[in-house]
Amino acid sequence: HKCTLRMSFEVAAPTEDLDIAVILMKGTQRVFFSIDRDQLAPSLFNPGQHTFEVHVPEMYLTGGDYHFDLYLRRPSDGSHYDAQTQRVHFNVDELSLNTHHKGYAQKRGGLT
């Protein structure tokens, strides 16, 4: 019951200091946030095709509708290259017989 988002993108010229951020949203609520690099080390993307993966732990996936927001930005100067909101949608069906306890701590099976 793991959720993995795999994103491919192309870089035209060598690009330093590029962050790829992914936010998992359930409605208007931020559920999970991931960024591609350590804040202490600048990243370098050479020209060509690149792939970025995010693995969302199952404890964050309870029944409901979700979407991913994707951001490419340069943190050193605050510029944004691209923002794609609500681009990837999916639904998790609640399979538990006991839905009274809806906290993230409950380990309930879901189907994506």
C-alpha positions in Angstrom: 0.0 0.0 0.0 2.9 2.3 -0.8 2.4 5.4 -3.0 5.2 6.4 -5.3 5.3 9.4 -7.6 7.9 9.2 -10.4 8.4 12.4 -12.4 10.7 12.9 -15.4 11.9 16.3 -16.6 14.5 17.6 -19.1 17.2 20.1 -18.4 18.5 22.1 -21.4 21.6 23.6 -19.8 23.6 22.9 -16.7 21.6 24.1 -13.8 22.9 24.5 -10.2 20.9 25.0 -7.1 17.6 23.6 -8.3 15.0 22.3 -5.8 12.3 19.9 -6.7 9.5 20.0 -4.1 6.5 17.7 -4.0 3.5 18.3 -1.7 0.8 15.7 -1.2 -2.6 17.4 -0.6 -5.9 15.9 0.7 -8.4 18.5 -0.3 -6.9 21.8 1.0 -4.8 20.1 3.7 -1.0 19.5 3.3 -0.4 15.9 4.2 3.2 15.2 3.1 6.1 17.4 1.8 9.3 16.2 0.2 12.2 18.0 -1.3 14.9 16.4 -3.5 18.1 17.5 -1.7 20.0 18.3 1.5 19.7 22.0 2.2 23.4 22.2 2.8 24.7 20.9 -0.5 23.9 22.6 -3.9 22.6 20.3 -6.6 23.8 20.2 -10.1 21.7 19.0 -13.0 23.5 18.4 -16.3 21.7 18.7 -19.6 19.4 15.7 -20.4 16.6 13.7 -19.0 16.2 13.3 -15.2 13.9 11.3 -13.0 12.7 12.2 -9.5 10.8 9.7 -7.2 8.9 10.4 -4.0 7.8 7.5 -1.7 4.8 8.4 0.5 4.7 6.3 3.7 1.4 4.4 4.0 0.6 6.0 7.4 -0.3 9.2 5.5 -2.8 7.5 3.2 -6.2 7.2 4.8 -9.5 7.1 2.7 -10.1 10.1 0.5 -9.1 12.1 -2.6 -5.5 13.3 -3.0 -3.5 15.3 -5.4 0.2 16.3 -5.8 1.5 19.8 -6.2 5.0 20.0 -7.9 7.4 22.9 -7.8 10.8 23.6 -9.4 12.6 26.5 -7.8 16.1 28.0 -7.2 16.4 28.7 -3.5 19.5 30.9 -3.7 17.6 33.7 -5.5 14.0 32.7 -4.8 13.1 32.3 -8.4 10.5 29.7 -9.5 10.9 27.8 -12.7 7.6 26.0 -12.6 4.6 25.3 -10.4 2.2 22.5 -11.3 -0.7 22.4 -8.8 -3.3 19.6 -8.7 -1.6 17.8 -11.6 -1.7 14.2 -10.3 -4.9 13.0 -8.7 -5.7 9.7 -7.0 -8.2 8.2 -4.5 -7.6 5.9 -1.6 -10.6 3.7 -0.7 -11.2 2.9 3.0 -11.1 -0.9 3.4 -11.3 -1.0 7.2 -14.4 -2.3 8.9 -13.7 0.1 11.9 -13.7 3.7 10.6 -14.3 5.3 14.0 -10.6 5.9 14.6 -9.4 8.1 11.7 -6.0 9.2 12.9 -2.8 8.7 11.0 -1.5 6.4 13.7 -4.0 3.7 12.8 -2.6 1.2 10.3 -5.5 0.6 8.0 -5.2 -1.0 4.6 -6.2 1.2 1.7 -6.4 0.7 -2.1 -4.9 3.3 -4.4 
